[in-house]
Amino acid sequence: MSERHASGASAAELYWKEVIDEAPRTLGLMDREPLSPTAGCCDRTFWAWKFTDFPGARFQEALCVLGFLHATRRPDNPYWNNPRVLAWIELGLRFWMRQQHRDGSFDEAYPHERSLAATAFTAFYVAEALGFCGEALDPTTRADARSALARAGAWLCRNDETHGVLSNHLAAAAAALRHIHVLTDSRECAQRSDFFLERIVGRQSREGWYEEYGGADPGYQTHGSFYLARIWELTGSAHLLESLQRSTAFLTHCLHPDGSLGGEYASRNTQTYYPAAFEMLAGVDDAALAIARTMRASVTNGAAACLGGIDAYNYFPLLNNLVFAYRAASDGAAGDRSDAMMEPAPGRVWFPDAGLLRVRTACATVLVGTSKGGVVKVFSGARRALSLSDCGFLGRLHDGRLCSTQYLDRARPTEVSDGRVVVSGFMMECARPTMSPFRFLAFRLFMLTVGGLPALARWLKGQLVRVLITRRRALAITFRRTIEITPRELVVEDELAGADLSRLAGLWRGAHFTTVHMGSSRYFIAQEIQGTGPASGLEAVPIPRGTDRVVVRRAHPLA
């Protein structure tokens, strides 16, 4: 049986191997010296290299996988019931507690951030670590950790995320509060958990997707669905299960024939696959079962962004996710049900709210992201590989600034009919700022002085999101993309027109690029070295001098 078709015990072993192979790296990221000032810190860039000026709290999510390894009895697990591993976990818990602000919150990206994400995610994984270790932990450490969790829960009950709707953050907050309710019997935490859940489900699209910065993002949806599935495991909520089943039904249309998912047609451009939710739901949801079995090979082969291709900031969330995927697969959630893989029926599936069209012909699978300006992905039917990626146009103004046709706008004029898609809009300036020594110094001075005030910290977060993600400036350049899909050929015709064409120093059509800040996007996946076009991924488009209109036509065979 192939890895792609693996089920039952073989699936559990796939996840186990990923987790156990990463154990040395996980422990190597932790300061394990008991008398060190940073004992228990899992942010190695801070404690070992000393390249950063504060430790990110989210690296302490390592405690979950370490707790799992300590608690899991297997002949190939040298960490099981090991007293040194337990001692290191206790060091990690102590360091996590020392990073907590008096109000109960934690920082992720910068000092005094008071981040809902850092507070929610770390509280969730610390609670899971306590569950794994149980009575083996030192009673004082365990009691102190529970008190810290109670303070984190109280902060989550008083605070919210106002700079945008990020369903995966809200799901983590709801799951953390559910754990804290169980540990402390806090009715307020249970009510606040339900509040965040209703926010997520209330904003869930009728098409099934959960909102991420104003749109659908399949990669992040696989992540957020895990926390919702964990709450379902703890509560048995039929209402939540129904929401998850609508979510998985949508996600089945975002899986690509090569084992990838998501990308530039999504709101946050992510391509990371988190498998746990689908293994956990496999026994009660046919779509989840099909996703789990279809995507198992992608956990290891690089088709989707996986452990081998991500950076430190997503390492522990994904590694911990594999822990829960292993547990669900070991429990045999899918039972003896059909081993059928995900093979969508031929034809057209159109999600107007998400701005996503999927067309499956006898020769190919075509995905069009209308909400992102007509991003096109084509996968050949025979090879199941990416044969065309067209993410729209990038332009460079004479002053060096960039502009693009690729940006999220679910309300853009769009026409979809059999075999034809028309998308319209404007070219928008896109910011790609980075830190400089002066900017960094000014930023830190602000955060270490008045920026430490909670109200100013919230204001700053909103400003950062506006500058990096949501701000748009339209140029006097309209674009109209027409996509014709026949059984044997795909034709893309683009028309750009307007006075600001004269402001462009260069114009390119790009195979793979994004235009907004998103640290969790642009991880390398295998499809990037496939497809047609120049090696750079950018195809220059000439702009004749004095013109105010450019038309570009491209035909791509589907056979």
N, C-alpha and C positions, 0 to 999 in steps of 0.2 A: 504494500500500500504506500503510495507516495506521501510525502510530507504535506503536500497541498490537500490531500484527501484524508489526512490522518484523523482519527476519532478515538474517543475513549482514553485508554491508558497511554497510547502513543502521543496524544495531544498533551496530556499532563507532563509526559517526559520531555516534550519539546520545550515547554515553559520552564520546567525544572532545570534543564541544562542551561538555559539562558541565565537564570537566577544564580545558580551555584557557580557558574563560570565567572560571574561578576563580583563574587564575594571578596576576593583579594583587592580588587579596585575599590570597592566600597569601604573596606577597612583601611586601605591606604589613604583615603581622603580624610580620615579622622585623625586628630591629634590624640594619641593613645597614652601619652605620658601623664600619669596622675598628678605630678607636681607642676606641670606646665601651667602658665597663666591662661592658656587657651585649651586646657584639657577638655576633650569631648567635642571640640569644634570640628564640623565636617566641611567647612569652607577652606579647602587647602590653599587657595590663592591668598587668603587672609593670613592663616596661621603659619604656613610653611614658606611660601614665596614672599609674603608681606608686600604684595603689589597693590592691595586695596587697603582702604582706611577704616573699614568696618566689616563685620561678618554678616552675610545674608542669612536670615533666619531659616529660609526654606531648605538650606542644605541639611538641616537637622531632620528632614524627612527620611534620611538614611536609617533612622532608628526603627522604622517599620520593617524594612527588609532584614535588618539585623535581629530584631525580635522574632521574626518568622524563622530565620535560620537557627536561632537558639532553641526554638520550640519544636522544630520538625525532626522527628526521629526517622532517619534513613541510614542505611549502611554506607552510602556515599556522601554523607554530610558530617564532616569533622567538626562543625560548629555546634552541633546539637548538644545541649546541656553543658556547654563548655563554660567553666567559671570565669575565664578571662574575657570571653565574649560578653558575658553578663556584666562584668565590671566595666567594660567599655560602653555598653548601653547605658549604664548608670551615669558614667561621665557625660555622655551625650545628652541625657535628660537634664543633668545639672547645668550644662552649658546653655541648653535651650531656655531653661528657667531664668538664667542670668540675662538673657537678651530681651526679656519681656519688660515693656514699659509699665510704670505703676498703674496705668489705666487698663492694663491687660492686653494691649496690642503688641504687634511685632513689626519689624521693618524688613522689606525685601530689597528694594533698589537703591535706597539712600537713607541716611540717618534721619530719624524723626518722621519717617514717612507715614507711620501708623497705617499699615496696609491691611485691607480686608483680606486680600489674597494670602499674604503671609500668615495672618492670624488664623484664617480658616483652614488652609492646607496643613500647616504644621500642627494645629490642634487635632485635626482629624487623624493624622498619621501617628502622633504621639499617643492618642487614645488607642489606636490599633496596636501600637507597640506594647502598651500596658496590658492589653488583652492577650497578646502572644506570651508575654513573660509571666503574667499572673503573679502568684505568690512567691515565685523565685526571686523577685526584686527585693532589695532592702526595704523594709517597711517604711522607714523614714523617707527614702527617695520616692517611693510610690505615693505616700501621702502628700508630699510636697508637689509632686507632678499633678496630682488630682486637684490640689488647690490652685496651681497655675492654670490648669484647664478651666476651672470654675471662673477665674478672672478673665480668661480669654472669652469664655461664653458670655459673661456679663458685658464685655465690650461689644461683642457681636450683637447682643440684644439692643445696644444703644446706638449702633452705627450701621451705616449702609454704604453702598458703592454708587456714587452719583455721577461719575464722569462717563458712564456708558453702561449698557446692559451686556454683561459677560456671563452667560448662563453657566459656564463651567465654574466660575468663581462662586456664584450664588449657590450652585449645587454642593460645592465643597463646604460652604458655610452651613448649609442645611444639614449636611451629613455630620459635620463636627458638632453642631448643636445637638443633634440626636444622640451622639455618643456622650456628650457632657450631661445631657438629661438623664441618661441611664446611670452614669457614674455618681451624679449629685442629687438626683431626684428633683431637679429644678423644673418646675412647671413653666417658668418664663422661657427657658431654653427650648422646651418642646414647642411652645407657641411660636417662638421666633423661627424655629426650624420650619414649621408649617407656613409661616409668612413668606420665607424665601422660596419654598416649594411652590406656593401659589403664584408668586411672581414669575417663576420659570414657566410653569404650565399655563398660566394666564396669557403669557406672551408667546407661547408656542404657536407657530404658524399652523393654519388649517392643513398645510401640506406635510406637517410632521416635524419640521426642523425647529431647533432651539436657537434663540437669537444670540449672535455674537457680533457686537458692534454694528448693529443695524441690519444684519443679513444672516444667511446660512453659511456655516463653515463646517464641512463634514469631518475634518481632522479634529477640531476641538470638540465637535459633537460626540465623537467616540470617547473623548476624555471625560466630558461632563456627564455622559450617560453612566459612567462607572459609579460616580457618587450617588446618582439617583437609584441605580440598581442596588447599591449597598443599603440605602435607606429602605428600599422595597424588601430586601432580605430581612432587615431588622423589624419592619412594621407590618409587612404583608399587605400594604395598601393597594386595593384594587384600582383606585383612581390613578395612582402613580403608575401602576403596571400598564394601564390603558394608554397613558401618555407615552411610556417607553415603547410600547408596541407601535404607536404611530411614528415615533422617532426612527425605529429600526426599519419600518416599511419605506420611509424616505431614503434612508442611508443605502438601501440595496441598489438604488439608482445612481449612487455616487461612487460605486466600486468600479474600477477600470479593468479591462480584460488582462492587463499585465500585472495585476495585483496591487496597483497604486490606488489612491483615492484623493479627492480634493485637488487643491492647487490654486492656480491664478483665477479660476472662475468663482472662488469662494470669498467670503467677506474678509477673512483674515489670512488667506493664501496658504493655510497649513496643509501638510501632507503626512502627518504623523498618525499612525494607527495604534490605538489602545484597545487591546482585545478583551479585557476582563468583563465588561458589561455583557458582551454577547455570549461568552461562556457561561456567565451567571444566569442569563435569561434563556439559554438554549432549551431548557426543559419545558418552557411555557410559551415560547414564541418561535414560530417557524422561520420568520425573517432573521431573528437573532441567531438561530441555529445555522442558517445558510451563510450568514456573514462570518460567523466563527469558523466554519469549515472552509469557506472560500479563502479567507484571509490568513490562515495559519502559516502558510509558507512565507507570507510577507513579513512575519515577525522576525525572520532571520535572513532573508535573501536580498534585502535592500530594495525591493520593489516599492515599499512604503518607507518613510523615514522611521528607522528603528534604532536600537541601542548603539549599533556600530556607526551610525551617521549623525547622531545628535550631540549637542554640547552639554556642559555641566548643568545648565539651568533647567533642562528637561530630563536629565538623567534619572534622578530619583523618582519623579512622578511616573515615568515609564517603567522603571525597574520594579517599583512597588505594584504597578498595575499587573505586571507579569506574575507577581506573587498571588494575586487574587484570581488571575486566569488559571494558574496551576491548581489552586484550591478548588475552583469550580469544576475544572476538567477532571480532577481526582475524584470528586463527589459523583461524577457520572450524571451531570444534570441532563444531558441529552438522551440518556437511556439507550434503548434499542431502536430509536426512531430512524427514519430514512437517512441515508448518507448522501442524498442529492446535493449537488453544488449549486451556487447561484448562477443561473443562466437566464437573464431577462429575455422576455419574448421579443421577437422582431417588431419593429414599428416605432412610433413616436410617443415619448412621454414628456409632457410640458408642465413645468412648475412656474407659473407666472409670478407668484409671490416671491420666490427665491430668485427668479430670473435664470432658470436652468432648463435647458432642453437636451434630451438624450434621444438620439435616433439610431436604431440598430437595423442595419441592412444585412443582406446575405454576405456582403463582403467586408463590412467594417462597422465599428461603433463610433459615432460622432457625438461629442458633447460641446454645447455652445453656452457660454456664460453671458447671457444678454445683459444682466445687471452690471457686469464688469466691462461693457463696451464691445461685446461680441468675441470674447476669448474663444478660440476653437482648439479642440483636441480631437485627433483622429487616431483610432487604434485599428490596425489591420485585422481582419477576421481570421486570416490563415495563421499569422505569426503571433497574434494576441499582443503585439508590441506597438508602441507609439510610432506612428508614421508621419504625423504632422502636429506641430504645436505652433499656434499663432496667437500671441497674447496682445496684439494690437500695436500701436505706434508709440515710439519715443521720439521726442524732439529736443534739441538743444538750442536755446535762444542765444543771441549774440553775446549776452552778458554772462553766459555759462549756466544759467538756470535750466532745469529740465521741465518738460511738459509731456503729457501723454493722453491717449484716448482711454486708458485703462484705469477706471476708478469705480467705486461702488455707487450706483444710483438705481435703486429698484423702481423708480418712477420714470425712468427715461422712456422716450417714445420707442415702442417695440411692436413689430408685426411678426406673427408666427402663423404660417399656414403649411400645408403639405409641401415639403420640399423647398421651402423658402423662408428665410429669416431676414428681417431688416431692423437694424439698430441705429439710432441716431443720438447725437449729443455734441458736446464741445470738447476741444482739447483743454485740459486743465494743467496749471502749473503743479508740480509735485516736489515737495521738500525732501531732501535727504541729508539733514544736518548730522554732524558728529561732534563729539566733544573736542575742545582744544584746551591747553593748559589754563588759559585765561577764563574761558567759560566754566571749566570745572572748578576753579578757585572761587569764582563769583557764586556759583551754585552752592558750593559747600558753605561759604560764609553766610549765605542767606539761610540755609537749613540749620546751621548751628546757632543762629541768632533768632530773628523773628519768625523764621520758617518753622521753628519747633512748636509754634502755637497750632493746635489742632485745626482751627478754622483756616489758617493760612496754608497749612499742609494740604487740606482738601482743595483749596483754590489752586495751588500749584499743580496738583495732579490733573485738574481740569485743563489748565493751560498747556501742560505737556501733551495731553491727549489731543487738544485742538491743533497744536503745532505739528505733531508727528503723524496724526491719523486723520482727523476730520476736516482740517482747513482746506478750502479749495479756492482757487482764483481762476476763473474762466478766461481764456484768450478769445480773441475775435477770429476763431477758426472753428467752423462746424465740421463734423464728420458724419458720414452715412456709410454704414457697412451692410452690404447685401450678400447673403450666403445662400447659394443654391445647392441643394443636395439631391443628386440623382442616384440610381442604383450603382452606377459605375464611376461617378466623378463628383467632386466637391469643388465649387467655384466661389471664390471670395472676391468681391469687387468693393473697393474703398474709394470714397470721394471726400477730399478735404478741401475746404474753400474758406476764404475770408481774408481780410486785410492783414492780419498778423502772420500770414505765411511768409511775408517779407522779413519778419523778425527772427525766423528760424535760420540758424547757422548750419543745421543738419537735421535729417529726418531718417529714422530707421524703423523697420518692422522687426519685432523681437520674438524669439521662440520661447524664452523663459525670462521673465522679469516681473518685479512688483514695484509699486509706487508709494506704498505707505509703510510706516514703521511697524514691524512685527518680528520680534526676536525669535518666535517659534516657526517662522517660515524660511524658505530657501535652504533647508537642509538638502544635501545631495541625495538624490535617488537615482536608480539605475536608468530610468528613461531619459535622463538628460544627455546621455551619450548616444541616443538613438534619434531617429527622425532625419528629415532632410534639411538643407540650408547650409549656410556658411558655418565654419567651425566656431566663430565667435558667438553664434546665435543671433547676430544682428545683420539684417539685410538692408543696405543703404538704399534710400529712395531719392532720386534726383528731384530738385525743385528748380524748374527753369526760372531764370531771372525775370522779374517783373510780373510773374503769374500770380493770380489769386485763386487758382484751382488746380488740384492735382488728382488724377484718377489712376488707381493701381488695380490691376486685375491679375488673379492667380488661380490656376486650375491645378487640382491635386487628384490623381487617380485613386479610387477606392478599391479597385480590384487587386 
